[in-house]
Amino acid sequence: MFNKTKQYTIEQAIDIVKKMSKTKFDSSIEVHFHLGIDTKKSGNKVRSIVDLPYEYGKSKKIAAFVKTDDEKKAKQAGAKIVGGNELIKQIAETKKIDFNIAVATPDMLKQLSKIAKILGPKNLIPSIKTKTVGDNIENIIKNIKKGNKQEIKNDNTGNVHALIGKVSFANEKLIANYKTILKAIIKAKPIKTKGTYIKNISISSTMGPGIKLKI
């Protein structure tokens, strides 16, 4: 069906991914970028928020770290988990995380440092750069819920993994989402990066093989 060593265009790759998806459920399609960045050095991280042109199918379970006065607003805006110091204490003790997006008001950042080692590895620390910290917590949550925002960030090995949609989605939507993410990664290139920035790109469905893409 395909050559493991060959590089395909995004259009060809999506056709192959769909044909090779054998799951009984609607598989997610994910793109993987291997970047030539030295993650051990400061200033060599890729992190950005991308507004995708189309939905990409990931559920948004938001945890809001706020003071008591803002708890009602956060809940009404759509946050599933809301709390302040007690919530931080609970996470510190149990080390359990049941959310995939974290937001906070600026007055909670100091307290969040207590669980930074738990949130950090999962890239869940709220920050101004990713538009997950602000005084108007209601607007932050609503914007995340209503939009097709996706956080783009590298892991410790210099890889970026991003969802572009589901197997059932139209090819045009998947391609548009992919191109938007690619542009965001290029734009987010750290100034200190030397040599080849994007070393390779592949795409795959849930439990499916990786298809190499032309850069």
C-alpha positions in Angstrom: 0.0 0.0 0.0 2.8 2.4 0.8 6.6 2.6 1.0 7.9 3.1 4.5 11.0 5.0 3.3 9.2 7.2 0.7 8.1 10.7 1.5 4.5 11.7 0.4 2.7 14.9 -0.1 0.1 15.7 2.5 -2.7 14.9 0.0 -1.2 11.5 -0.7 -0.5 10.8 2.9 -4.0 11.5 4.1 -5.5 9.1 1.5 -3.1 6.4 2.7 -3.8 7.1 6.4 -7.5 6.8 5.8 -7.2 3.5 3.8 -5.0 2.0 6.5 -7.1 2.9 9.5 -8.6 -0.3 10.7 -10.1 0.7 14.1 -13.9 0.3 14.8 -14.0 3.9 16.1 -13.4 7.2 14.4 -9.6 7.4 14.7 -7.8 10.6 15.3 -5.2 11.7 12.8 -2.0 13.2 14.3 1.0 14.8 12.7 4.5 14.5 14.2 7.3 16.9 13.7 10.9 16.1 14.7 12.7 19.3 15.2 16.4 20.1 15.3 16.3 22.0 18.6 18.4 21.5 21.7 15.7 21.3 24.5 18.4 21.3 27.2 19.3 24.9 26.3 17.2 27.9 27.2 15.5 29.7 24.4 15.2 26.5 22.3 11.6 25.7 22.9 8.6 25.8 20.5 5.3 26.8 22.0 2.4 28.6 20.5 -1.4 28.7 20.3 -2.8 28.0 16.9 -6.3 28.9 15.6 -7.1 26.0 13.2 -9.5 26.7 10.4 -11.5 23.6 11.2 -12.3 21.5 14.3 -9.9 18.8 15.2 -12.0 16.6 17.5 -10.2 16.8 20.8 -12.3 17.2 23.9 -11.6 20.3 26.0 -11.7 19.5 29.7 -10.6 22.7 31.4 -9.4 23.2 34.9 -9.6 26.8 36.2 -7.3 27.9 39.1 -9.0 30.9 40.5 -9.8 32.6 43.8 -13.3 32.1 45.3 -14.7 35.2 43.8 -14.1 33.9 40.3 -15.2 30.3 40.7 -18.8 30.9 39.7 -17.7 32.8 36.5 -15.3 30.0 35.6 -18.0 27.3 36.0 -20.6 29.2 34.0 -18.0 29.8 31.2 -17.5 26.0 30.9 -14.6 24.9 33.1 -15.1 21.4 34.4 -12.8 21.7 37.3 -12.6 24.9 39.4 -10.8 25.7 42.5 -8.0 27.5 44.2 -5.6 26.5 47.0 -7.7 23.4 47.9 -7.5 22.2 44.3 -3.8 22.8 44.2 -3.4 20.9 47.5 -5.5 18.0 46.2 -3.3 17.7 43.0 -0.1 17.9 45.1 -1.2 15.1 47.3 -2.8 12.7 44.7 -0.7 13.7 41.7 -3.8 13.0 39.6 -4.7 15.2 36.7 -8.1 14.8 35.1 -8.0 17.7 32.6 -6.2 18.6 29.4 -6.2 22.4 29.6 -5.4 24.6 32.6 -6.2 28.3 32.9 -5.6 30.7 35.8 -5.9 34.2 37.0 -2.6 36.0 37.6 -3.1 36.0 41.4 -2.9 32.2 41.3 0.4 31.8 39.5 2.5 31.8 42.7 0.5 29.1 44.3 0.6 27.0 41.1 4.4 26.8 41.5 3.7 24.1 44.2 2.5 21.7 41.5 4.7 22.9 38.7 6.6 19.5 38.7 3.2 17.7 38.2 1.8 20.1 35.5 5.1 20.8 33.8 5.8 17.4 32.2 2.3 17.5 30.7 2.7 21.0 29.5 -0.3 22.2 31.6 1.2 25.2 33.3 -0.9 28.2 32.4 1.0 31.1 30.8 0.3 34.5 29.2 2.1 33.3 26.0 -0.5 30.6 25.5 -3.4 32.9 26.4 -4.3 30.7 29.4 -3.6 33.4 32.1 -5.6 36.6 32.5 -7.8 38.6 34.8 -10.9 37.9 32.6 -11.0 34.2 33.2 -14.5 34.0 31.7 -13.4 35.2 28.3 -10.3 33.0 28.4 -12.4 29.8 29.0 -15.1 30.8 26.4 -12.5 31.5 23.7 -10.9 28.1 24.3 -14.3 26.3 24.3 -15.7 28.0 21.2 -12.6 28.1 19.0 -10.4 25.6 17.3 -7.4 26.5 19.3 -4.6 24.0 19.8 -1.5 24.4 21.8 1.7 23.6 19.9 4.6 22.6 22.1 7.7 20.4 21.9 8.5 17.5 24.2 11.8 16.8 25.8 13.1 15.0 22.7 12.4 17.9 20.4 9.2 16.5 18.9 5.9 18.2 18.4 2.7 16.1 18.1 -0.5 17.8 16.9 -4.0 16.6 16.1 -5.4 17.7 12.7 -8.8 15.9 12.9 -10.5 12.5 12.6 -10.5 9.9 9.8 -14.1 10.8 9.0 -13.2 14.5 8.3 -13.1 15.8 4.8 -9.6 15.7 3.3 -9.7 19.5 2.6 -10.2 20.2 6.3 -7.4 17.9 7.4 -5.0 19.5 4.8 -6.0 23.0 5.9 -5.4 22.2 9.6 -2.0 20.6 8.8 -0.8 23.6 6.7 -1.8 25.9 9.5 0.1 23.9 12.1 3.1 23.7 9.8 3.2 27.5 9.4 2.9 28.0 13.1 5.8 25.7 13.8 7.9 27.5 11.2 7.0 30.9 12.7 7.8 29.6 16.2 11.4 28.6 15.3 13.7 29.6 18.2 16.2 32.3 17.3 19.1 30.2 18.7 18.3 27.1 16.6 21.1 26.2 14.2 21.2 23.7 11.3 18.1 22.0 10.0 15.0 23.1 11.9 12.4 20.6 10.7 14.2 17.3 10.3 11.2 15.1 9.4 7.4 15.0 9.5 5.1 12.0 9.6 1.4 11.5 9.9 -0.6 8.6 11.4 -4.0 7.6 12.6 -4.7 5.9 16.0 -2.9 2.6 16.0 -1.9 3.2 12.3 1.6 3.3 10.8 3.5 6.5 10.3 3.6 8.0 6.8 6.6 10.2 6.0 5.8 13.6 4.6 7.7 15.8 2.1 9.0 18.8 3.9 
